[in-house]
Amino acid sequence: MRLRVEYKKGQEIKYLSHLQLMRLVERVLRRAQIPYALSEGFSPHIKLSLGTVLPVGVWGVREYFDLELTREIPPGQFMEAVNRVAPTGFEVRRAKIISDKAPSLQAQVNAAVYCLVLKPGVEEERARATLEDVMRGEKLMVPKRGSATEEKDLRPGIYRLSLGKEEGVLVILALVSSGSKDNIRPDELVLCLEDRGLAGAFADVYRMANYWRQPDGSLSSPLDLEKV
């Protein structure tokens, strides 16, 4: 049996690396006494596959992992057992049984929405002008840092940039490519926007969701593959 799980990686654990997060999930599964499957070999490990990597310092609202089980367990029971023992900052939000033949998360997730939270006092006109400038341009080169010798153009991987408000604070919602050759890292996007007129304007960055972006541009959740 294979379970696909939607979880939140909260601000409390945003500085965990991908490997540290994997170990946290494994510990939680053991404490919850989930009947997970183990790999074969000299050093067996839980058959667990996390989705696209979150950079250290970035938290996520709708993240995903796939888990193989040795026997069927109702998704609701799984969620209750895991959340009962989970540490602060980690919360299972949804779970669903999927086919053993379903594509992996790495094969499905190819887009993400990041929320770039602006500091109080940043002018809306200033932010809007920057976004319009970026979307009009054919290229968006990442400023060189440290020993980097190759430039990277983010523009092909930026599908949409929009300005909104969250609890009265201005935010930039960025729909971008994820997990492919045009993969957009949020820190690189922030660097580019700072270079284009928003220097020192960002207070926080988090990933709102991961999606499968279809050829027609529609978005589907990797959990239910329903258009959103």
One Martini backbone bead per residue (centre of mass of N, CA, C, O) as a GRO file, in nm:
protein
  228
    1MET     BB    1   0.099   0.035   0.019
    2ARG     BB    2   0.020   0.380  -0.072
    3LEU     BB    3   0.106   0.708   0.060
    4ARG     BB    4  -0.015   1.040   0.041
    5VAL     BB    5   0.128   1.341   0.192
    6GLU     BB    6   0.021   1.631   0.360
    7TYR     BB    7   0.233   1.899   0.484
    8LYS     BB    8   0.379   2.100   0.743
    9LYS     BB    9   0.653   2.336   0.739
   10GLY     BB   10   0.731   2.529   0.977
   11GLN     BB   11   0.898   2.789   1.123
   12GLU     BB   12   1.027   2.611   1.356
   13ILE     BB   13   1.172   2.415   1.099
   14LYS     BB   14   1.322   2.587   0.860
   15TYR     BB   15   1.639   2.498   0.940
   16LEU     BB   16   1.606   2.236   0.815
   17SER     BB   17   1.717   2.002   0.639
   18HIS     BB   18   1.639   1.753   0.433
   19LEU     BB   19   1.766   1.531   0.609
   20GLN     BB   20   1.645   1.622   0.882
   21LEU     BB   21   1.351   1.592   0.791
   22MET     BB   22   1.361   1.293   0.730
   23ARG     BB   23   1.430   1.208   1.023
   24LEU     BB   24   1.181   1.327   1.154
   25VAL     BB   25   0.971   1.157   1.005
   26GLU     BB   26   1.077   0.883   1.099
   27ARG     BB   27   1.035   0.929   1.402
   28VAL     BB   28   0.730   0.976   1.389
   29LEU     BB   29   0.653   0.701   1.267
   30ARG     BB   30   0.758   0.535   1.504
   31ARG     BB   31   0.592   0.666   1.736
   32ALA     BB   32   0.311   0.602   1.576
   33GLN     BB   33   0.316   0.308   1.464
   34ILE     BB   34   0.370   0.273   1.166
   35PRO     BB   35   0.333   0.040   0.888
   36TYR     BB   36   0.614   0.042   0.752
   37ALA     BB   37   0.831   0.002   0.498
   38LEU     BB   38   1.124  -0.183   0.408
   39SER     BB   39   1.415  -0.219   0.296
   40GLU     BB   40   1.661  -0.393   0.162
   41GLY     BB   41   1.939  -0.518   0.326
   42PHE     BB   42   2.184  -0.418   0.548
   43SER     BB   43   2.032  -0.109   0.551
   44PRO     BB   44   1.740  -0.050   0.641
   45HIS     BB   45   1.466   0.160   0.520
   46ILE     BB   46   1.233   0.376   0.484
   47LYS     BB   47   0.971   0.406   0.245
   48LEU     BB   48   1.062   0.730   0.170
   49SER     BB   49   0.934   1.028  -0.018
   50LEU     BB   50   1.024   1.332  -0.078
   51GLY     BB   51   0.987   1.608  -0.219
   52THR     BB   52   1.074   1.894  -0.288
   53VAL     BB   53   1.315   2.102  -0.200
   54LEU     BB   54   1.380   2.301   0.080
   55PRO     BB   55   1.525   2.558   0.170
   56VAL     BB   56   1.697   2.686   0.403
   57GLY     BB   57   1.455   2.902   0.569
   58VAL     BB   58   1.209   2.757   0.434
   59TRP     BB   59   0.871   2.731   0.438
   60GLY     BB   60   0.568   2.504   0.435
   61VAL     BB   61   0.227   2.432   0.370
   62ARG     BB   62   0.237   2.226   0.095
   63GLU     BB   63   0.365   1.928   0.146
   64TYR     BB   64   0.532   1.609   0.040
   65PHE     BB   65   0.479   1.244   0.079
   66ASP     BB   66   0.585   0.909   0.035
   67LEU     BB   67   0.441   0.588   0.158
   68GLU     BB   68   0.515   0.266   0.254
   69LEU     BB   69   0.313  -0.017   0.338
   70THR     BB   70   0.220  -0.332   0.491
   71ARG     BB   71  -0.064  -0.200   0.555
   72GLU     BB   72  -0.369  -0.094   0.593
   73ILE     BB   73  -0.459   0.261   0.654
   74PRO     BB   74  -0.643   0.498   0.744
   75PRO     BB   75  -0.592   0.825   0.688
   76GLY     BB   76  -0.714   0.932   0.954
   77GLN     BB   77  -0.544   0.752   1.141
   78PHE     BB   78  -0.271   0.851   1.049
   79MET     BB   79  -0.302   1.149   1.124
   80GLU     BB   80  -0.360   1.113   1.426
   81ALA     BB   81  -0.099   0.957   1.504
   82VAL     BB   82   0.109   1.167   1.407
   83ASN     BB   83   0.003   1.436   1.548
   84ARG     BB   84   0.035   1.331   1.843
   85VAL     BB   85   0.382   1.315   1.804
   86ALA     BB   86   0.445   1.574   1.684
   87PRO     BB   87   0.618   1.840   1.643
   88THR     BB   88   0.662   2.154   1.632
   89GLY     BB   89   0.591   2.233   1.279
   90PHE     BB   90   0.448   1.947   1.238
   91GLU     BB   91   0.181   1.870   0.990
   92VAL     BB   92  -0.080   1.677   0.904
   93ARG     BB   93  -0.344   1.742   0.656
   94ARG     BB   94  -0.319   1.502   0.441
   95ALA     BB   95  -0.446   1.180   0.304
   96LYS     BB   96  -0.372   0.921   0.044
   97ILE     BB   97  -0.445   0.665  -0.149
   98ILE     BB   98  -0.230   0.515  -0.389
   99SER     BB   99  -0.095   0.395  -0.650
  100ASP     BB  100   0.179   0.198  -0.721
  101LYS     BB  101   0.186   0.341  -1.028
  102ALA     BB  102   0.234   0.609  -0.946
  103PRO     BB  103   0.393   0.875  -0.977
  104SER     BB  104   0.625   1.050  -0.860
  105LEU     BB  105   0.686   1.349  -0.725
  106GLN     BB  106   0.931   1.418  -0.908
  107ALA     BB  107   0.750   1.367  -1.175
  108GLN     BB  108   0.512   1.580  -1.107
  109VAL     BB  109   0.656   1.816  -0.982
  110ASN     BB  110   0.678   2.158  -1.166
  111ALA     BB  111   0.548   2.354  -0.941
  112ALA     BB  112   0.530   2.679  -0.761
  113VAL     BB  113   0.433   2.871  -0.467
  114TYR     BB  114   0.549   3.181  -0.359
  115CYS     BB  115   0.585   3.382  -0.061
  116LEU     BB  116   0.667   3.729  -0.053
  117VAL     BB  117   0.737   3.917   0.221
  118LEU     BB  118   0.686   4.239   0.302
  119LYS     BB  119   0.768   4.513   0.446
  120PRO     BB  120   0.671   4.749   0.626
  121GLY     BB  121   0.640   5.035   0.399
  122VAL     BB  122   0.618   4.923   0.132
  123GLU     BB  123   0.548   5.028  -0.171
  124GLU     BB  124   0.322   4.939  -0.405
  125GLU     BB  125   0.437   5.082  -0.656
  126ARG     BB  126   0.720   4.968  -0.635
  127ALA     BB  127   0.644   4.668  -0.659
  128ARG     BB  128   0.480   4.677  -0.923
  129ALA     BB  129   0.706   4.788  -1.105
  130THR     BB  130   0.894   4.546  -1.073
  131LEU     BB  131   0.708   4.325  -1.185
  132GLU     BB  132   0.659   4.452  -1.463
  133ASP     BB  133   0.956   4.454  -1.548
  134VAL     BB  134   1.001   4.149  -1.538
  135MET     BB  135   0.759   4.053  -1.729
  136ARG     BB  136   0.867   4.219  -1.982
  137GLY     BB  137   1.110   4.063  -1.983
  138GLU     BB  138   1.339   3.819  -2.125
  139LYS     BB  139   1.528   3.862  -1.871
  140LEU     BB  140   1.672   3.714  -1.546
  141MET     BB  141   1.950   3.778  -1.382
  142VAL     BB  142   2.165   3.653  -1.160
  143PRO     BB  143   2.350   3.768  -0.936
  144LYS     BB  144   2.660   3.750  -0.855
  145ARG     BB  145   2.824   3.509  -0.630
  146GLY     BB  146   3.117   3.488  -0.534
  147SER     BB  147   3.237   3.208  -0.735
  148ALA     BB  148   3.054   3.260  -0.955
  149THR     BB  149   3.056   3.215  -1.329
  150GLU     BB  150   2.756   3.159  -1.391
  151GLU     BB  151   2.476   3.249  -1.541
  152LYS     BB  152   2.120   3.300  -1.459
  153ASP     BB  153   1.800   3.249  -1.607
  154LEU     BB  154   1.469   3.292  -1.476
  155ARG     BB  155   1.241   3.366  -1.680
  156PRO     BB  156   1.141   3.078  -1.793
  157GLY     BB  157   1.036   3.001  -1.476
  158ILE     BB  158   0.828   3.244  -1.491
  159TYR     BB  159   0.474   3.263  -1.486
  160ARG     BB  160   0.400   3.441  -1.214
  161LEU     BB  161   0.337   3.781  -1.088
  162SER     BB  162   0.189   3.895  -0.777
  163LEU     BB  163  -0.009   4.123  -0.592
  164GLY     BB  164  -0.073   4.130  -0.234
  165LYS     BB  165  -0.250   4.041   0.076
  166GLU     BB  166  -0.144   3.973   0.428
  167GLU     BB  167  -0.261   4.100   0.691
  168GLY     BB  168  -0.191   4.394   0.547
  169VAL     BB  169   0.047   4.271   0.382
  170LEU     BB  170   0.266   4.268   0.144
  171VAL     BB  171   0.270   4.038  -0.142
  172ILE     BB  172   0.441   3.793  -0.337
  173LEU     BB  173   0.325   3.590  -0.603
  174ALA     BB  174   0.504   3.291  -0.720
  175LEU     BB  175   0.492   3.128  -1.025
  176VAL     BB  176   0.702   2.839  -1.067
  177SER     BB  177   0.949   2.647  -1.141
  178SER     BB  178   0.997   2.287  -1.053
  179GLY     BB  179   1.226   2.027  -1.076
  180SER     BB  180   1.397   2.153  -1.317
  181LYS     BB  181   1.589   2.326  -1.541
  182ASP     BB  182   1.392   2.586  -1.441
  183ASN     BB  183   1.455   2.611  -1.156
  184ILE     BB  184   1.334   2.802  -0.872
  185ARG     BB  185   1.484   2.988  -0.638
  186PRO     BB  186   1.395   3.200  -0.390
  187ASP     BB  187   1.670   3.343  -0.343
  188GLU     BB  188   1.710   3.425  -0.641
  189LEU     BB  189   1.454   3.591  -0.672
  190VAL     BB  190   1.516   3.796  -0.454
  191LEU     BB  191   1.777   3.904  -0.577
  192CYS     BB  192   1.644   4.012  -0.837
  193LEU     BB  193   1.438   4.205  -0.701
  194GLU     BB  194   1.648   4.373  -0.554
  195ASP     BB  195   1.798   4.459  -0.822
  196ARG     BB  196   1.503   4.595  -0.933
  197GLY     BB  197   1.399   4.770  -0.642
  198LEU     BB  198   1.389   4.562  -0.357
  199ALA     BB  199   1.584   4.648  -0.149
  200GLY     BB  200   1.516   4.538   0.172
  201ALA     BB  201   1.190   4.423   0.143
  202PHE     BB  202   1.224   4.142   0.295
  203ALA     BB  203   1.081   3.923   0.559
  204ASP     BB  204   0.967   3.663   0.393
  205VAL     BB  205   0.964   3.301   0.300
  206TYR     BB  206   0.724   3.083   0.130
  207ARG     BB  207   0.557   2.780   0.056
  208MET     BB  208   0.232   2.720  -0.048
  209ALA     BB  209   0.286   2.523  -0.310
  210ASN     BB  210   0.241   2.226  -0.508
  211TYR     BB  211   0.264   2.129  -0.865
  212TRP     BB  212   0.098   2.026  -1.160
  213ARG     BB  213   0.187   2.143  -1.471
  214GLN     BB  214   0.019   2.169  -1.748
  215PRO     BB  215   0.024   2.236  -2.084
  216ASP     BB  216  -0.233   2.447  -2.034
  217GLY     BB  217  -0.156   2.569  -1.724
  218SER     BB  218  -0.276   2.396  -1.530
  219LEU     BB  219  -0.346   2.302  -1.187
  220SER     BB  220  -0.228   2.028  -0.974
  221SER     BB  221  -0.251   1.824  -0.722
  222PRO     BB  222  -0.059   1.556  -0.602
  223LEU     BB  223  -0.296   1.429  -0.433
  224ASP     BB  224  -0.564   1.467  -0.654
  225LEU     BB  225  -0.545   1.591  -0.947
  226GLU     BB  226  -0.699   1.857  -0.927
  227LYS     BB  227  -0.808   2.131  -1.044
  228VAL     BB  228  -0.717   2.494  -0.944
   0.00000   0.00000   0.00000
